[in-house]
């Protein structure tokens, strides 16, 4: 048993969408060169909990799974691209999840059922993370007006974990928490 573990809670994406996002990342490398996360698999990050005691976190995750099983799945719609400004020196380009009332209510319910507070949470799929502003200025015109529409159904929350202090720690799937089995109207 590990002394401390990190947990990453994500929404996994369908294979065709992962492939499409990977294509955008490769095209971005061709434009601006290498950047952080250019080879990482696409997903939607919900929260990252660091340095947790597994004997406390694991029962909490089990209880969370019971609460999440009462939630319905949701269909999310991607519509174009947007960006975050982290500082005056770096920015992140991402695929934008359409802000529908249904999606916003679902994400509020998700964080409530998870028992976490996520300040300023904007669900998104990262394309180019923490790139310098000069690279952003070169890359953004390729995304700014590009049409990108895709929809997919979210059926579960994936919990990844790793040993906090391991020398070569890699994320591994800890558990899949499934939502209820019906799409409902909010």
C-alpha positions in Angstrom: 0.0 0.0 0.0 1.2 3.5 -0.9 1.6 6.2 1.7 0.1 8.9 -0.5 -1.7 8.8 -3.8 -2.9 11.3 -6.4 -6.3 10.9 -8.0 -7.3 12.3 -11.3 -11.1 12.3 -12.1 -11.8 12.5 -15.8 -14.5 12.0 -18.4 -13.1 9.7 -21.0 -14.0 10.4 -24.6 -15.1 8.1 -27.4 -12.2 6.7 -29.6 -13.2 8.7 -32.7 -13.1 12.0 -30.8 -9.8 11.1 -29.2 -8.4 10.5 -32.7 -9.8 13.8 -34.0 -8.3 15.8 -31.1 -5.0 14.0 -31.6 -5.1 15.1 -35.2 -5.5 18.8 -34.1 -2.6 18.3 -31.7 -0.3 17.0 -34.4 -1.3 19.8 -36.7 -0.5 22.3 -33.9 3.0 20.7 -33.5 3.5 21.3 -37.3 2.7 25.0 -36.7 4.5 25.8 -33.4 6.7 22.9 -32.6 6.6 20.8 -29.4 4.5 21.7 -26.5 3.4 20.3 -23.1 0.8 17.6 -23.5 1.1 17.2 -27.3 1.1 13.4 -26.9 -1.4 13.1 -24.0 -4.7 11.4 -24.6 -7.7 13.7 -24.8 -10.3 13.8 -21.9 -12.3 16.2 -19.8 -10.6 16.8 -16.4 -13.1 17.2 -13.5 -10.7 17.4 -10.6 -7.2 16.5 -9.5 -6.8 15.5 -5.9 -3.1 15.3 -4.8 -1.4 13.7 -1.9 -4.3 11.8 -0.5 -4.2 9.0 2.0 -5.6 5.9 0.2 -7.2 4.5 3.3 -9.4 7.6 3.4 -9.7 8.3 -0.3 -10.8 4.8 -1.5 -13.9 4.5 0.8 -14.8 8.1 -0.2 -14.6 7.1 -3.9 -16.8 4.1 -3.2 -19.4 6.3 -1.6 -19.1 8.8 -4.5 -19.7 5.9 -6.9 -23.0 5.1 -5.2 -24.1 8.7 -5.5 -23.1 9.0 -9.1 -25.0 5.8 -10.0 -28.2 7.8 -9.4 -27.2 10.4 -12.0 -28.3 10.1 -15.6 -25.7 10.0 -18.4 -25.6 13.2 -20.5 -25.0 14.1 -24.1 -22.4 16.8 -24.6 -21.9 18.9 -27.7 -18.6 20.4 -28.8 -18.9 23.6 -30.8 -15.7 25.3 -31.9 -12.6 26.3 -30.0 -11.7 28.8 -27.3 -8.7 29.6 -25.1 -7.7 30.3 -21.5 -5.1 33.0 -20.6 -3.1 31.7 -17.6 -0.8 34.8 -17.3 0.7 37.3 -19.7 3.1 34.6 -20.9 1.0 31.4 -21.5 -2.3 30.3 -23.0 -4.2 27.1 -23.6 -6.3 26.3 -26.6 -9.2 23.9 -26.1 -12.3 22.4 -27.8 -15.3 24.1 -26.4 -18.2 22.3 -24.8 -21.5 24.0 -25.7 -23.0 25.8 -22.7 -26.5 24.4 -22.7 -28.7 24.5 -19.7 -28.8 20.7 -19.6 -24.9 20.4 -19.6 -24.5 23.2 -17.0 -27.1 21.6 -14.7 -25.5 18.1 -15.2 -22.0 19.4 -14.3 -23.3 21.2 -11.2 -25.0 18.0 -10.2 -21.9 16.0 -10.9 -19.7 18.1 -8.6 -22.4 18.1 -5.9 -22.6 14.3 -6.0 -18.8 14.1 -6.0 -18.8 16.2 -2.9 -16.2 18.6 -4.3 -16.1 22.3 -5.0 -14.4 23.2 -8.3 -14.0 27.0 -8.4 -14.3 28.5 -11.9 -14.8 25.1 -13.6 -15.0 25.2 -17.4 -15.4 21.8 -18.9 -13.2 21.5 -22.0 -10.9 19.3 -24.0 -7.3 20.6 -24.2 -5.6 20.9 -27.5 -2.4 22.9 -26.7 -1.7 23.5 -23.1 0.4 26.3 -21.5 1.9 27.5 -24.8 3.9 30.8 -24.9 1.9 33.8 -26.1 4.1 34.0 -29.2 3.2 30.4 -30.2 -0.5 31.1 -29.3 -0.5 34.1 -31.6 0.8 32.0 -34.4 -1.5 29.0 -33.7 -4.8 30.7 -32.7 -5.8 31.9 -36.2 -5.9 28.2 -37.3 -8.6 27.6 -34.6 -10.4 30.9 -34.1 -13.1 30.5 -36.8 -12.7 26.8 -37.5 -16.0 24.9 -37.2 -15.8 21.9 -35.0 -19.0 20.1 -34.0 -19.2 16.8 -32.3 -21.5 15.2 -29.8 -21.0 12.2 -27.4 -22.7 10.6 -24.5 -21.0 10.5 -21.1 -21.8 7.2 -19.3 -19.1 7.2 -16.6 -16.4 9.0 -14.6 -12.9 7.5 -14.8 -10.7 7.7 -11.7 -7.0 7.4 -12.4 -4.4 7.1 -9.6 -0.7 7.1 -9.1 1.7 6.9 -6.2 2.5 10.5 -5.2 6.2 10.0 -4.4 7.1 7.2 -6.9 10.1 8.0 -9.1 8.4 7.0 -12.3 4.7 7.4 -11.5 2.2 6.8 -14.3 -1.5 7.3 -14.2 -3.4 4.0 -14.0 -7.2 3.4 -14.0 -8.3 2.9 -10.4 -12.1 2.7 -11.0 -14.9 3.5 -13.5 -17.9 5.0 -11.8 -21.0 4.5 -14.0 -23.9 6.9 -14.2 -27.5 5.7 -14.3 -28.7 3.9 -17.5 -31.1 6.5 -19.0 -30.8 9.9 -20.5 -33.3 12.1 -18.8 -34.6 15.6 -19.5 -33.5 18.2 -16.9 
